[in-house]
Amino acid sequence: MANIGTMRHSCAHLIAAAVQSLYPEAKFGVGPTVENGFYYDIDFPEPIGEAELLNIEIRARELIKNGVKFEREEMTIDEAVKLFKKLGQDYKVELLSDIKNKGTTRVGDIEEVELSGDGVSIYKTGDFIDLCRGPHLDSSKEIGAFKLTKLAGAYWRGKNENPQLQRVYGVCFEKQNQLDEYLNMLAEAEKRDHRKIGAEQKLFFIDDIVGKGLIMWQPNGTIIRNEVEKLAVEKEREAGYVRVSTPHMAKEELFLTSGHLPYYKDSMYPPMVMDDGTYYMKAMNCPHHHIIYNHDMHSYRDLPLRIAEYGMCYRNELSGTLAGLLRVRGLAMNDAHIYCRKDQIKQEFKGVLDLTINFYKIFGLKDYWFRLSKWSPKHLDKYVNEPENWEYSQQVIREVLEESDVKFIEAEDEAAFYGPKVDTQFRSVIGREESMSTIQLDFAAKKRFSLTYTDETGKENNEVFVIHRAPLSTHERFIAFLIEHYAGIWPVWLSPVQVRFISVSEKHTAGAESLQKEFFDLGVRADLDSANETLGNRVRKAVAEKIPYIVVVGDKELEGGDWMIRIRGQEKQEKMSKQEFLERLNNEVSARQQ
Amino acid sequence: MANIGTMRHSCAHLIAAAVQSLYPEAKFGVGPTVENGFYYDIDFPEPIGEAELLNIEIRARELIKNGVKFEREEMTIDEAVKLFKKLGQDYKVELLSDIKNKGTTRVGDIEEVELSGDGVSIYKTGDFIDLCRGPHLDSSKEIGAFKLTKLAGAYWRGKNENPQLQRVYGVCFEKQNQLDEYLNMLAEAEKRDHRKIGAEQKLFFIDDIVGKGLIMWQPNGTIIRNEVEKLAVEKEREAGYVRVSTPHMAKEELFLTSGHLPYYKDSMYPPMVMDDGTYYMKAMNCPHHHIIYNHDMHSYRDLPLRIAEYGMCYRNELSGTLAGLLRVRGLAMNDAHIYCRKDQIKQEFKGVLDLTINFYKIFGLKDYWFRLSKWSPKHLDKYVNEPENWEYSQQVIREVLEESDVKFIEAEDEAAFYGPKVDTQFRSVIGREESMSTIQLDFAAKKRFSLTYTDETGKENNEVFVIHRAPLSTHERFIAFLIEHYAGIWPVWLSPVQVRFISVSEKHTAGAESLQKEFFDLGVRADLDSANETLGNRVRKAVAEKIPYIVVVGDKELEGGDWMIRIRGQEKQEKMSKQEFLERLNNEVSARQQ
């Protein structure tokens, strides 16, 4: 079977052939393959719209039916120039003159044309002739399943002083089921887009007057943010963490001590010069936590000390790279630093790993594995020079991973310079792979910050190991992930509105209001829709808002009988008493049920 | 009876006379009155220590016993110069030459010498002669109760190129009981100093490498901070607030819109220039909240909208003015903004007032009153030009205060430019008066931010009134106040450690540990002292740490019998079962009992 890349490239030629037969005056730019498919930049006589894509696709399928071939021919550059001039293909002529003058047609990353001795190769696909390095399929019949997906504008050769062409995107797979799966995934990704759902559900927004990459969490998003934080605080308390609260900035002296300055300076917000020194926004919480550690004396009995803070950090990313919650400048990190003795590294790594796995379980995340990044004894210059600590800690971390019976891989020469680390890799519901949590051991901090403890003999020991960890990543990244994961259908414990009461008519409003208040006072996020609209409309609205429980309040409900409750995702309403309903809610929330 | 100021000034002369008789070579600077007493700057032949103050005081009392008089005499400047030269009083000669050359001896705020026609006046107190405007008592017998309190260094005339004198401080009252009361208050203030208790209890610290005015909340302080915040969140939820989370900075465009720039610029952190504009740390949360309000459309039915956030603000105070938690640069404000219609102003002010009073009750604060600051129709230029809104809102706010039956005063021409406000004034446990909470109505924001809602007829109404409020002030200020208020003896719900288990001996450690864990898992802040020290020492340590409950764990406790519990502030231990103890704890914490 042909290489999938070749198939996609042939598909691009096929589409161009279809375009030429529909628009004989079209002029063609370049048509390379991309992930999952291809595109072709085309100068149409008149700009086309999305509707025309279907016509092009139909014409392409006719060409396949006709068994159109891909025929290669070689010729000299001058012959090719003559040919494409005759065809009126000015862009191809320009490419050829580049080959002649510069020896290359490199346009961005695309090297479109292969030199063949002194000459070039062309491909014929029916009446369409393209300048192309190939290779191609023999026949269009070999093309598997394809679909044109979208149109976009694209300047010729990426320069905005050049004419704007239209870029026709297509996807192409060997089998129809692969294409279907991919298209489903695309549709799903669009449906689950965290920016779209974030706006629909009024979770957050970004406003240019406040600034790029700075999240404005609206009331609904703040509820989710606070529930996630509450979970972290609760589980970290159980795991023996203490909490601190530190400022969002510090003097440059602190960041010079930590080494963030000057090396990390470009990623930090610019300095603020005050009457007593130069200040920077913090890009990480560790330096502040180290100062907290150092403020008191510690005996060997006090360790491990686990200092936690959902710390807000600020990083100076280029404004053009910022997008939604995934690329931000202000990030609230599920941060903590564990200060421990060497003999405690194993137990502490185990503790963090357990905590991490427990978090994933709570959110129903299953498709993940770990990656242990190690140093390389071959690149001593890249790493803190403590070979014994490297070998010892990598060994105990490996033991933890093995004993925890989790999937993991090892990556040599991928550690941070200050120590080995364990990252989590996720496959998201739409199949995208991404990293989420991190656990990093740090051999460097103890020297930079003179971290010490008093050992059993009363002597000062400076072998304090630091573990940086953020199982829940940052609020921004994690909530973006959750929005996509749940597609906005929040489990009850995270749902901004848990119960919607809807009064049947005006005479039920006061009663519905007092039920709503009763639930609210018990800690339920209950609201009331008594708007002047039909009952049907209000129910449909609540369903569209994905509210877990909808209670329509009429005479029966107010008389104290059983309620009929609309449960999200269930066809049939369920009958239960108010007390049963409250218990169910309470159980679901306290168990953080999925 | 003589004026108390005169008495204090005479007391200063008396002290100087006592010093002269003990240290004949002493040279005298100036000796003015200050609040509650006086000081005298003296150049002693050898610097004296605190111990010598008592000798001086004893000598002064002898002079009183001898009935030393204060005798006035007038003379020309030249005669006075001659006199003080003879006495070797160089500082007085310098003052006289200033009078002669400049017509004044103003040193800082002190005008020490009164011109008497062309001449000056002097006072004799026994052998001591002083250049002085007077008036004085006739006799030292009229001096009430006094005490020398402390010594400090002071440069002559406040300039550090001048010789350093020693400043002898004293306090003086008409009656002994007034003096005693004042000295008690001083001792109490020192005992309750929030910086002292903050360090002892490891609540917070300030570290120069992080920066001045930036609070590092340690685990114990963070517990208190979080409990206060939890209280606010809980009560604000009940009162119908929603919560948001906004970034700590914004582009200058936002602060130009709000008017903070350029008027408030000096109080803000310096700008940070990024690739997409100029950013400032926020000094207030309101502009961000207004943007949240404006992000959605609001109907008349949606109002009032109450947006709350414990927002962290940063203000650029001069580093020299910063002190403890009371003058800081980073402040976490118990902030919220209420957006309401004109007809809702009264109910919303009432709501905030009720919330405020409820908070005070929870903390056992009783000695407070309110102050309604109004505009003045005589100074129209100072205020937003909406006379009708001023008159209407002042009237309804007054009604709220009257109907709430609270103490309040009214202050004309003291409002903010944007609207009337109600501040709380407190008398603290040590008698200091300070302001704490504020409720401010804002007529200006609606125009600056184009705040609108859709009224009953579907029209856009731009009369959105904003209430700024911070009943619990900032974490920094409020916790400083609480530390002083409780003198570090925290009610159980705020106490960083609520229960201390102490194992009698090593064989009880494991059992005590499992009890501690049992309590901890039930949400109690319980810890364990199983250190290798005597039981007595460990109990004394726990008592000194002001821990509310101390449970000594021996055989009996582990066998499941009743416990003898040491309750803070009680002489006698109380006997109760584990279950009774847990219930008591639970009740105290959930009722936030004082």
Interface residues (C-beta under 8 A of the other chain):
Chain A: K202 F205 D207 D208 I209 V210 G211 K212 L214 I215 M216 W217 Q218 P219 G221 T222 I223 R225 N226 E238 V242 R243 V244 S245 T246 P247 H248 M249 A250 K251 E253 L254 T257 Y269 P270 P271 M272 V273 M274 D275 D276 G277 Y279 M281 H288 I291 I292 H295 D296 R301 I307 M312 Y314 N316 L318 S319 G320 G330 D521
Chain B: K202 F205 D207 D208 I209 V210 G211 K212 L214 I215 M216 W217 Q218 P219 G221 T222 I223 R225 N226 E238 V242 R243 V244 S245 T246 P247 H248 M249 A250 K251 E253 L254 T257 Y269 P270 P271 M272 V273 M274 D275 D276 G277 Y279 M281 H288 I291 I292 H295 D296 I307 M312 Y314 N316 L318 S319 G320 G330 D521 A531
